[in-house]
Amino acid sequence: MLSLTVFLPLAGALVIALFLKRGWIVRRFAIFVAITDFALSAIVFLQYYQDRDGLKFVERYDWIGPLDIQYLVGIDGLSAPLVLLTGLLGMCAIFVSWSIKERVREYFVWLLILQTAVMGVFVSLDFVLFFIFWELELIPMYMLISIWGTGRKEYSAMKFLLFTILGSAFMLVALLVLYGSTGTFDMTALPGEIDKAVGSSKMLVPATALFFAFFAAFAIKLPVWPLHTWLPDAHTDAPTAVSVMLAGVLLKMGGYGLIRVCVGMFPEATSSYGWFIVALAVISILFGAVVTLRQTDLKRLIAYSSVSHMGFVLLGISSVSAIPEELNPVGLNGAAIQMFTHGTITGLLFILVGQIYEKAHTRSISELGGLASQMPFTAVAFVVAGLASLGLPSLSGFVSEALVFLGTFPVWGLPTALGTVGIVLAAVYILWMIQRVFFTPSLERYRNLRDLTFLEAVPVVVLLVAIVSVGVYPATLVNTFNSAIEPMLELHFQ
């Protein structure tokens, strides 16, 4: 079941590449594949939720015997929601790509390959397999931005590629040293093997050095200040569907790696350098929010807001510093939930901005105004997504940020207080953006704009349901993430 969920989009891409030529057939087949894969990811998530104990859907096959490299996949409470998120946003990305006219077959091939690559990262339990999926994601992203993007698309695609390869270099070196020290790539065995290697002085380099190498790789992807500069350019010039996948799930690969690898395998280093993590978190939150205030392009504004919101993931991770004295999974749960909620909220915002651009032919806030009169459904959806982004109670953004603050404040009181300033600034730029774009007097040139069609509204409604559902009843998500995070912390600290 799990391998089918991961590789179905890749199989669909191969069918499109080899057998389908007409654009209208390609679009419909891609939507069928995406809906089926979302259904499979939902089934996997629900079956895991029924018995939230350890790893589920584990598949283990020998691959490269002499090096003990395996095809080893499975899910736990940390990866199951992210698999669901990838299936959800992958489906939405296919829907919003209906209007693609140029090289349709190639476009959907790359988009489906991207979905397999991201989902593969979340289910891999062998580090070599993890690294292969991590690298595979680079190719479709580069192609999608450089071919179907706008503006300085080649520059933005290359910048994304170079930054990500830099992070991959850090990861590869750390991975090889880790194997040389422990003799295994099995991510389920590595936490114990690292402890043994440290205790017997078999580590080839200090564990702290490996921690920082992995941290750098994942911080670039999250991204963390000052390694964030690739993100606004990539978002600004990428097609709408690629922005949805980039903000919705690709950034979460960084957060997932920080929790799975840095916290799960190097908890002492994570705890000891909590001051460093919390400093980067607060700078990312405040820097991202302040720079967002200066943006005049809708896409660039949302991109910089993502830097700020991903800072909350890092803030929650910094709460691990409290673990030696008292088990405190609250902040780390908040960080994990922030990844999920940010994916749905920002994915929806990028979809709506893409629809506005397609109809009004501009993303400049100064050139837009009064769109609520012509596009009432779009306006309502944008307001809900915006309010969720600034953390309004009863919407999903509130849950994650509240848990981050509650879990981190006992450990880092002043930094957490400074982090709350990011929420205030978010309210300023989001409410200003909504008011300026939708609720100023109508402009004559936009009087003939039409609201979303049924097909365009489908992904919007789906994400609205997700945002409201998690906000009203967050227990499902909280319990799922906690089923992996609490045992992870107990393993090392109790």
URVENQUI-V61944 format. One record per run of one state. SS is the DSSP state (@ for helix, = for strand, . for the rest). FROM is the first residue (numbers start at 0). LEN is the number of residues. If there is no record, write none. Layout:
((SS/FROM/LEN) (SS/FROM/LEN))
This chain:
((./0/1) (@/1/18) (./19/3) (@/22/28) (./50/5) (=/55/9) (@/64/3) (./67/1) (=/68/7) (./75/4) (@/79/16) (./95/8) (@/103/20) (=/123/1) (./124/1) (=/125/1) (@/126/22) (./148/4) (@/152/30) (./182/3) (=/185/1) (@/186/13) (./199/7) (@/206/16) (./222/6) (@/228/9) (./237/2) (@/239/26) (./265/1) (@/266/6) (./272/1) (@/273/20) (./293/3) (=/296/1) (@/297/25) (./322/7) (@/329/31) (./360/3) (=/363/1) (@/364/3) (./367/3) (@/370/4) (./374/1) (@/375/14) (./389/6) (@/395/14) (./409/3) (@/412/26) (./438/5) (@/443/3) (./446/7) (@/453/19) (./472/2) (@/474/19) (./493/1))
